[in-house]
Amino acid sequence: MNRIKKLFEHKSGNILSVFFTAGHPELNDTVEIITELAASGVDLIEIGMPYSDPIADGTTIQASSFKALQNGMSIQTLFDQLKGIREKVDIPLILMGYLNPVMQYGIEKFCEQAEKVGIDGFILPDLPMAEYQAFYRKTFEQHALSNIFLITPQTSEKRIQLIDEVSDSFIYVVSTDSTTGRTEGFNEQQVAYFRRIQEMGLKNPHLIGFGISDHKSFSDASAHAKGAIIGSAFIKALEKEGSISERVRNFVHKIKGLELQA
């Protein structure tokens, strides 16, 4: 069974998903960041594929992508780095990025390589649902790869129902109509939106992302979903002083509200 599905079957709430950009801060940090996140108790990892022309990323993730590309990161380099990752971690791994570089790499080749290194799914925000269903779904499914769709406060109930019907792992609930890292905490309008999603009785679980940066916002989001996704705050933590191990462990413990270990 796909590791994402297993996760949601065996954990009922407070699922912590962390996003980072592959190749940042340094080109070869990718595997160490993944292993340290898994060792620190994160439930799911989203590995960002840097792209020069993002549409949903705020300034922090844009800057990390720019640095990663300068460092020499590419889709092939990432797959080369991920060879053997399943000998180190059993945590669900998702590749997140944009469609253009994936198409340049080749969809079939991309799926083959992803399955080969042990990836469980993709988040490609600019992949239209109609295109996915017509051209890509069969290939994704042949390689046991889930496609995770995003919904926003502006997504219609009809489209949410369609996304739920097409999805087979979880739905990414974007908390705001802003880009990543632009807001902190949730207002009444956002909470009402979260409740509306909860009350729809969707067959797929959902995680809330965008605007989550600390223990309180993680707890608040988890009260309205199976858990939450953090990206920009983690990338900022990776840019602080100290070893990768220290930076990852300290960040995850703060998000979980745990006392730091010596």
C-alpha positions as a Markdown table, in Angstrom:
| # | Residue | x | y | z |
|---|---|---|---|---|
| 1 | Met | 0.0 | 0.0 | 0.0 |
| 2 | Asn | 1.1 | 3.6 | -0.8 |
| 3 | Arg | 2.8 | 5.0 | 2.3 |
| 4 | Ile | 0.6 | 8.1 | 2.3 |
| 5 | Lys | -2.5 | 6.0 | 2.6 |
| 6 | Lys | -0.9 | 4.0 | 5.3 |
| 7 | Leu | -0.1 | 7.1 | 7.3 |
| 8 | Phe | -3.7 | 8.3 | 7.2 |
| 9 | Glu | -5.0 | 4.9 | 8.1 |
| 10 | His | -2.8 | 4.6 | 11.2 |
| 11 | Lys | -2.7 | 8.2 | 12.5 |
| 12 | Ser | -5.9 | 10.0 | 13.3 |
| 13 | Gly | -4.7 | 13.6 | 13.8 |
| 14 | Asn | -1.8 | 16.1 | 14.4 |
| 15 | Ile | -0.1 | 14.9 | 11.2 |
| 16 | Leu | 2.9 | 17.1 | 10.6 |
| 17 | Ser | 4.1 | 17.5 | 7.0 |
| 18 | Val | 7.2 | 19.6 | 6.3 |
| 19 | Phe | 8.2 | 21.1 | 3.0 |
| 20 | Phe | 11.8 | 22.0 | 2.0 |
| 21 | Thr | 13.5 | 23.0 | -1.2 |
| 22 | Ala | 15.9 | 20.3 | -2.5 |
| 23 | Gly | 19.4 | 21.7 | -2.9 |
| 24 | His | 19.0 | 24.4 | -0.3 |
| 25 | Pro | 20.9 | 25.6 | 1.8 |
| 26 | Glu | 23.6 | 23.5 | 0.1 |
| 27 | Leu | 23.2 | 21.3 | -2.9 |
| 28 | Asn | 23.9 | 18.0 | -1.1 |
| 29 | Asp | 21.8 | 18.7 | 2.1 |
| 30 | Thr | 18.8 | 16.9 | 0.7 |
| 31 | Val | 19.2 | 13.4 | 2.1 |
| 32 | Glu | 20.4 | 14.7 | 5.5 |
| 33 | Ile | 17.4 | 16.9 | 5.8 |
| 34 | Ile | 15.1 | 14.0 | 5.0 |
| 35 | Thr | 16.7 | 11.6 | 7.5 |
| 36 | Glu | 16.8 | 14.2 | 10.2 |
| 37 | Leu | 13.1 | 15.2 | 9.7 |
| 38 | Ala | 12.1 | 11.5 | 9.9 |
| 39 | Ala | 14.2 | 11.0 | 13.0 |
| 40 | Ser | 12.6 | 14.0 | 14.6 |
| 41 | Gly | 9.1 | 12.6 | 14.3 |
| 42 | Val | 7.8 | 14.4 | 11.2 |
| 43 | Asp | 5.0 | 12.3 | 9.5 |
| 44 | Leu | 5.3 | 13.3 | 5.9 |
| 45 | Ile | 7.9 | 15.2 | 3.8 |
| 46 | Glu | 7.3 | 17.3 | 0.7 |
| 47 | Ile | 10.5 | 17.7 | -1.3 |
| 48 | Gly | 10.4 | 20.9 | -3.3 |
| 49 | Met | 11.8 | 20.8 | -6.9 |
| 50 | Pro | 13.1 | 24.3 | -7.4 |
| 51 | Tyr | 11.7 | 26.3 | -10.3 |
| 52 | Ser | 12.6 | 29.8 | -11.6 |
| 53 | Asp | 9.0 | 30.9 | -12.3 |
| 54 | Pro | 6.7 | 29.7 | -9.4 |
| 55 | Ile | 3.1 | 30.8 | -9.0 |
| 56 | Ala | 2.2 | 29.9 | -5.4 |
| 57 | Asp | 5.5 | 30.4 | -3.6 |
| 58 | Gly | 6.1 | 33.5 | -1.4 |
| 59 | Thr | 9.5 | 35.3 | -1.1 |
| 60 | Thr | 11.1 | 32.7 | 1.3 |
| 61 | Ile | 10.5 | 29.7 | -0.9 |
| 62 | Gln | 11.3 | 31.7 | -4.1 |
| 63 | Ala | 14.6 | 32.7 | -2.6 |
| 64 | Ser | 15.4 | 29.1 | -1.5 |
| 65 | Ser | 14.6 | 27.9 | -5.1 |
| 66 | Phe | 16.8 | 30.6 | -6.6 |
| 67 | Lys | 19.7 | 29.5 | -4.3 |
| 68 | Ala | 19.1 | 25.8 | -5.0 |
| 69 | Leu | 19.2 | 26.4 | -8.8 |
| 70 | Gln | 22.3 | 28.4 | -8.3 |
| 71 | Asn | 23.8 | 25.5 | -6.4 |
| 72 | Gly | 23.1 | 23.3 | -9.4 |
| 73 | Met | 19.9 | 21.4 | -8.4 |
| 74 | Ser | 17.9 | 19.8 | -11.2 |
| 75 | Ile | 15.3 | 17.0 | -11.4 |
| 76 | Gln | 17.9 | 14.5 | -12.4 |
| 77 | Thr | 20.3 | 15.6 | -9.7 |
| 78 | Leu | 17.5 | 15.2 | -7.2 |
| 79 | Phe | 16.7 | 11.6 | -8.3 |
| 80 | Asp | 20.4 | 10.8 | -8.1 |
| 81 | Gln | 20.5 | 12.1 | -4.6 |
| 82 | Leu | 17.4 | 10.1 | -3.6 |
| 83 | Lys | 18.9 | 6.8 | -4.7 |
| 84 | Gly | 19.0 | 4.6 | -1.6 |
| 85 | Ile | 16.8 | 6.9 | 0.5 |
| 86 | Arg | 14.4 | 4.0 | 1.2 |
| 87 | Glu | 17.3 | 2.3 | 3.0 |
| 88 | Lys | 17.3 | 5.2 | 5.4 |
| 89 | Val | 13.7 | 6.2 | 5.9 |
| 90 | Asp | 10.2 | 4.7 | 5.6 |
| 91 | Ile | 8.3 | 8.0 | 5.9 |
| 92 | Pro | 6.0 | 9.1 | 3.0 |
| 93 | Leu | 7.8 | 11.3 | 0.5 |
| 94 | Ile | 6.1 | 13.6 | -2.0 |
| 95 | Leu | 7.7 | 15.7 | -4.8 |
| 96 | Met | 6.3 | 19.2 | -5.1 |
| 97 | Gly | 6.9 | 21.6 | -7.9 |
| 98 | Tyr | 5.6 | 22.8 | -11.2 |
| 99 | Leu | 4.6 | 21.1 | -14.4 |
| 100 | Asn | 6.9 | 22.8 | -16.9 |
| 101 | Pro | 10.2 | 21.2 | -15.7 |
| 102 | Val | 8.5 | 17.9 | -15.3 |
| 103 | Met | 7.3 | 18.0 | -18.9 |
| 104 | Gln | 10.7 | 19.0 | -20.0 |
| 105 | Tyr | 12.1 | 16.0 | -18.1 |
| 106 | Gly | 9.4 | 13.7 | -19.6 |
| 107 | Ile | 6.3 | 12.5 | -17.7 |
| 108 | Glu | 6.9 | 8.8 | -18.2 |
| 109 | Lys | 10.6 | 9.1 | -17.2 |
| 110 | Phe | 9.7 | 11.3 | -14.2 |
| 111 | Cys | 7.2 | 8.7 | -12.9 |
| 112 | Glu | 9.6 | 5.8 | -13.5 |
| 113 | Gln | 12.4 | 7.5 | -11.6 |
| 114 | Ala | 10.0 | 8.6 | -8.8 |
| 115 | Glu | 8.8 | 5.1 | -8.3 |
| 116 | Lys | 12.3 | 3.7 | -8.5 |
| 117 | Val | 13.6 | 5.9 | -5.6 |
| 118 | Gly | 10.5 | 5.4 | -3.5 |
| 119 | Ile | 8.4 | 8.5 | -4.0 |
| 120 | Asp | 4.8 | 8.2 | -3.0 |
| 121 | Gly | 3.1 | 11.1 | -4.8 |
| 122 | Phe | 3.3 | 14.5 | -6.4 |
| 123 | Ile | 1.9 | 18.0 | -5.8 |
| 124 | Leu | 1.9 | 20.0 | -9.0 |
| 125 | Pro | -0.3 | 23.0 | -8.4 |
| 126 | Asp | -0.4 | 24.1 | -12.0 |
| 127 | Leu | -1.4 | 20.7 | -13.4 |
| 128 | Pro | -5.1 | 21.2 | -14.5 |
| 129 | Met | -7.5 | 18.5 | -13.4 |
| 130 | Ala | -8.8 | 17.9 | -17.0 |
| 131 | Glu | -5.2 | 17.4 | -18.2 |
| 132 | Tyr | -4.5 | 15.1 | -15.4 |
| 133 | Gln | -7.5 | 12.9 | -16.0 |
| 134 | Ala | -7.0 | 12.9 | -19.8 |
| 135 | Phe | -3.2 | 12.5 | -20.1 |
| 136 | Tyr | -1.4 | 11.7 | -16.8 |
| 137 | Arg | -3.7 | 9.8 | -14.4 |
| 138 | Lys | -3.1 | 6.4 | -15.9 |
| 139 | Thr | 0.7 | 6.9 | -15.9 |
| 140 | Phe | 0.7 | 8.1 | -12.3 |
| 141 | Glu | -1.5 | 5.1 | -11.2 |
| 142 | Gln | 0.7 | 2.6 | -13.1 |
| 143 | His | 3.6 | 3.7 | -10.9 |
| 144 | Ala | 1.6 | 3.8 | -7.7 |
| 145 | Leu | 2.0 | 7.6 | -7.4 |
| 146 | Ser | -0.8 | 9.7 | -5.8 |
| 147 | Asn | -1.6 | 13.1 | -7.2 |
| 148 | Ile | -2.5 | 15.6 | -4.5 |
| 149 | Phe | -4.8 | 18.5 | -5.5 |
| 150 | Leu | -5.0 | 21.9 | -3.8 |
| 151 | Ile | -8.2 | 23.8 | -2.9 |
| 152 | Thr | -8.4 | 27.4 | -1.8 |
| 153 | Pro | -11.1 | 29.6 | -0.1 |
| 154 | Gln | -12.3 | 30.4 | -3.6 |
| 155 | Thr | -12.7 | 26.8 | -4.8 |
| 156 | Ser | -16.4 | 26.0 | -5.5 |
| 157 | Glu | -18.2 | 23.2 | -3.6 |
| 158 | Lys | -18.7 | 21.4 | -7.0 |
| 159 | Arg | -15.0 | 21.4 | -7.8 |
| 160 | Ile | -14.1 | 20.3 | -4.2 |
| 161 | Gln | -16.4 | 17.3 | -4.7 |
| 162 | Leu | -14.8 | 16.5 | -8.0 |
| 163 | Ile | -11.3 | 16.8 | -6.5 |
| 164 | Asp | -12.4 | 14.4 | -3.7 |
| 165 | Glu | -13.7 | 12.0 | -6.3 |
| 166 | Val | -10.4 | 12.0 | -8.3 |
| 167 | Ser | -8.1 | 12.0 | -5.2 |
| 168 | Asp | -6.8 | 8.8 | -3.6 |
| 169 | Ser | -4.6 | 10.0 | -0.6 |
| 170 | Phe | -5.4 | 13.5 | 0.8 |
| 171 | Ile | -6.4 | 17.0 | -0.2 |
| 172 | Tyr | -4.2 | 20.0 | 0.3 |
| 173 | Val | -6.3 | 22.8 | 1.8 |
| 174 | Val | -4.6 | 26.2 | 1.2 |
| 175 | Ser | -5.6 | 28.4 | 4.1 |
| 176 | Thr | -5.5 | 31.7 | 2.2 |
| 177 | Asp | -5.7 | 33.3 | -1.2 |
| 178 | Ser | -2.2 | 34.6 | -0.6 |
| 179 | Thr | 1.1 | 33.0 | -1.5 |
| 180 | Thr | 3.1 | 30.9 | 1.0 |
| 181 | Gly | 4.6 | 32.6 | 4.0 |
| 182 | Arg | 2.5 | 35.7 | 3.8 |
| 183 | Thr | 0.2 | 35.3 | 6.8 |
| 184 | Glu | 0.4 | 34.0 | 10.3 |
| 185 | Gly | -2.5 | 32.6 | 12.3 |
| 186 | Phe | -6.1 | 32.4 | 11.1 |
| 187 | Asn | -9.0 | 34.8 | 11.2 |
| 188 | Glu | -12.7 | 34.1 | 11.6 |
| 189 | Gln | -13.2 | 33.9 | 7.9 |
| 190 | Gln | -10.5 | 31.3 | 7.5 |
| 191 | Val | -11.9 | 29.2 | 10.4 |
| 192 | Ala | -15.3 | 29.3 | 8.8 |
| 193 | Tyr | -13.8 | 28.0 | 5.6 |
| 194 | Phe | -12.0 | 25.2 | 7.5 |
| 195 | Arg | -15.4 | 24.2 | 9.1 |
| 196 | Arg | -17.1 | 24.3 | 5.7 |
| 197 | Ile | -14.6 | 21.7 | 4.4 |
| 198 | Gln | -15.0 | 19.6 | 7.5 |
| 199 | Glu | -18.7 | 19.5 | 7.2 |
| 200 | Met | -18.7 | 18.4 | 3.5 |
| 201 | Gly | -18.0 | 14.8 | 4.6 |
| 202 | Leu | -15.2 | 14.3 | 2.0 |
| 203 | Lys | -13.9 | 10.7 | 1.6 |
| 204 | Asn | -10.3 | 11.9 | 1.6 |
| 205 | Pro | -8.6 | 13.4 | 4.6 |
| 206 | His | -7.1 | 16.8 | 4.3 |
| 207 | Leu | -4.1 | 18.8 | 5.6 |
| 208 | Ile | -4.0 | 22.6 | 5.9 |
| 209 | Gly | -1.1 | 24.6 | 4.5 |
| 210 | Phe | 0.1 | 28.2 | 4.1 |
| 211 | Gly | 0.4 | 30.5 | 7.1 |
| 212 | Ile | 1.5 | 27.9 | 9.6 |
| 213 | Ser | 4.8 | 28.7 | 11.4 |
| 214 | Asp | 4.7 | 27.7 | 15.1 |
| 215 | His | 3.1 | 25.4 | 17.6 |
| 216 | Lys | -0.1 | 27.4 | 18.0 |
| 217 | Ser | -0.9 | 27.7 | 14.3 |
| 218 | Phe | 0.0 | 24.0 | 13.8 |
| 219 | Ser | -2.4 | 23.1 | 16.7 |
| 220 | Asp | -5.1 | 25.5 | 15.4 |
| 221 | Ala | -4.9 | 24.0 | 11.9 |
| 222 | Ser | -4.9 | 20.4 | 13.2 |
| 223 | Ala | -8.1 | 21.1 | 15.1 |
| 224 | His | -9.8 | 21.5 | 11.7 |
| 225 | Ala | -8.0 | 18.8 | 9.7 |
| 226 | Lys | -5.9 | 15.7 | 10.1 |
| 227 | Gly | -2.9 | 17.9 | 10.4 |
| 228 | Ala | -0.9 | 20.7 | 8.8 |
| 229 | Ile | 1.9 | 21.5 | 6.3 |
| 230 | Ile | 4.8 | 23.9 | 7.1 |
| 231 | Gly | 7.2 | 25.2 | 4.5 |
| 232 | Ser | 8.5 | 28.8 | 4.8 |
| 233 | Ala | 9.1 | 28.7 | 8.5 |
| 234 | Phe | 11.2 | 25.5 | 8.2 |
| 235 | Ile | 13.2 | 27.0 | 5.3 |
| 236 | Lys | 14.0 | 30.0 | 7.5 |
| 237 | Ala | 15.0 | 27.6 | 10.3 |
| 238 | Leu | 17.4 | 25.9 | 8.0 |
| 239 | Glu | 19.2 | 29.2 | 7.3 |
| 240 | Lys | 20.1 | 29.6 | 11.0 |
| 241 | Glu | 23.4 | 28.7 | 12.6 |
| 242 | Gly | 24.2 | 25.2 | 13.7 |
| 243 | Ser | 24.3 | 21.7 | 12.2 |
| 244 | Ile | 21.5 | 20.4 | 10.0 |
| 245 | Ser | 20.6 | 18.0 | 12.8 |
| 246 | Glu | 20.3 | 20.7 | 15.4 |
| 247 | Arg | 18.3 | 23.0 | 13.1 |
| 248 | Val | 15.9 | 20.3 | 12.1 |
| 249 | Arg | 15.4 | 18.9 | 15.6 |
| 250 | Asn | 14.9 | 22.2 | 17.3 |
| 251 | Phe | 12.4 | 23.3 | 14.7 |
| 252 | Val | 10.3 | 20.1 | 14.8 |
| 253 | His | 10.3 | 20.1 | 18.6 |
| 254 | Lys | 9.1 | 23.7 | 18.7 |
| 255 | Ile | 6.3 | 23.0 | 16.3 |
| 256 | Lys | 5.2 | 20.0 | 18.4 |
| 257 | Gly | 5.5 | 21.9 | 21.6 |
| 258 | Leu | 8.1 | 19.6 | 23.0 |
| 259 | Glu | 10.9 | 20.4 | 25.4 |
| 260 | Leu | 14.3 | 20.4 | 23.6 |
| 261 | Gln | 16.6 | 17.5 | 24.3 |
| 262 | Ala | 20.2 | 18.1 | 25.3 |
